Amino acid sequence: SETELCSLCSNPRRSGRQICVVETPAEVAALEQATHYAGHYFVLGGRLSPLDGIGPREIGLDRLQTILAEGGVEELILATNPTVEGEATAHYIGEIAKARGIRVTRIAHGVPLGGELEYVDGGTLLHAFTGRREY
């Protein structure tokens, strides 16, 4: 948006030490409904797609770099969609943040709650299996 911070991020109870990067405002709403996340958001308004002429400037990465350069951000949470473009966008942004010494995490992808393994596609199973954690 044109304002410095949206109403969520200007809430003093939210921490600016974490920034969750999403592609659209609808994803902010989905995360707000489903999680207890209390950090800030950065809405890209899209994802990198060189074939469509969408580069870093078109999705506001110059503004994100300015925010990261100001300091205070300890973790950047990448919550782009698990598409080819979304993964490329996450990788690009992650490298920018890592170069500044900022911790970079990626939301988990895998088998949906209530899903049955035999009906899950191979790519999703691979992500779920390689991203497994202690139980």
Summary of the structure (lengths in Angstrom):
residues: 135
radius of gyration: 15.7
end to end distance: 40.9
largest distance: 47.4
contacts: 327
relative contact order: 0.14
helix: 39%
strand: 17%
